[in-house]
Amino acid sequence: MTPARMDMKAAAQRVHGAVRRVPRELRGDALYEDAERAVREGITPLSMPLSLEDTDGAAQRVLGTVEKLRAEVARRAGA
């Protein structure tokens, strides 16, 4: 695995850690559960020997999932 891919995987793992630290009220919520699973599953492809496009796609999916979760948390908070 190249250093760049290792960095990408490490960043995705940090994102997963952040997702797992959501407010207690969201735990068990389908939105959170789906996002947590999608981010966790998105890390796996980053460990595989993928093309640059596939790596980029996996990273984009992780980021997109987190952005949707962030937007919904903000909406529910009335922000």
C-alpha positions as CSV (number, residue, x, y, z in Angstrom):
1,M,0.0,0.0,0.0
2,T,1.4,3.4,-1.0
3,P,1.9,6.1,1.7
4,A,-0.8,8.2,0.1
5,R,-3.3,5.3,0.4
6,M,-2.2,4.7,4.0
7,D,-2.9,8.4,4.7
8,M,-6.3,8.1,3.0
9,K,-7.2,5.0,5.0
10,A,-6.0,6.7,8.2
11,A,-8.1,9.8,7.5
12,A,-11.2,7.6,6.8
13,Q,-10.6,5.8,10.1
14,R,-10.5,9.2,11.9
15,V,-13.8,10.1,10.2
16,H,-15.3,6.8,11.4
17,G,-14.1,7.6,14.9
18,A,-15.8,11.0,14.7
19,V,-19.0,9.5,13.4
20,R,-19.0,7.1,16.3
21,R,-18.9,10.0,18.7
22,V,-22.3,11.4,17.7
23,P,-24.6,12.7,20.4
24,R,-26.2,9.9,22.5
25,E,-29.6,10.9,21.1
26,L,-28.7,9.8,17.6
27,R,-27.4,6.3,18.6
28,G,-29.9,3.7,17.5
29,D,-31.4,6.2,14.9
30,A,-31.6,4.6,11.5
31,L,-29.9,7.6,9.9
32,Y,-26.9,7.3,12.2
33,E,-26.8,3.5,12.0
34,D,-26.8,3.6,8.2
35,A,-24.1,6.3,8.1
36,E,-21.9,4.5,10.6
37,R,-22.1,1.3,8.7
38,A,-21.5,3.0,5.3
39,V,-18.4,4.7,6.6
40,R,-17.1,1.5,8.2
41,E,-17.7,-0.4,5.0
42,G,-16.1,2.4,3.0
43,I,-12.8,2.0,4.8
44,T,-12.4,-1.6,3.6
45,P,-11.8,-0.8,-0.1
46,L,-9.2,1.8,0.9
47,S,-7.1,-1.2,2.2
48,M,-7.2,-3.0,-1.2
49,P,-5.0,-2.4,-4.2
50,L,-7.4,-0.2,-6.1
51,S,-6.9,2.1,-9.0
52,L,-6.7,5.8,-8.3
53,E,-10.2,6.3,-9.5
54,D,-11.6,3.5,-7.3
55,T,-9.7,4.9,-4.3
56,D,-11.1,8.4,-5.0
57,G,-14.6,6.9,-5.4
58,A,-14.4,5.1,-2.0
59,A,-13.1,8.3,-0.3
60,Q,-15.8,10.4,-1.9
61,R,-18.5,7.9,-0.8
62,V,-17.2,8.1,2.8
63,L,-17.2,11.9,2.7
64,G,-20.6,12.1,1.1
65,T,-22.1,9.9,3.8
66,V,-20.6,12.0,6.5
67,E,-21.9,15.2,4.9
68,K,-25.4,13.8,4.7
69,L,-25.2,12.9,8.4
70,R,-23.8,16.3,9.3
71,A,-26.6,18.1,7.4
72,E,-29.3,16.0,9.0
73,V,-27.9,16.6,12.5
74,A,-27.8,20.3,11.8
75,R,-31.4,20.2,10.5
76,R,-32.6,18.4,13.6
77,A,-30.8,20.8,15.8
78,G,-32.5,23.7,14.1
79,A,-29.3,25.2,12.7
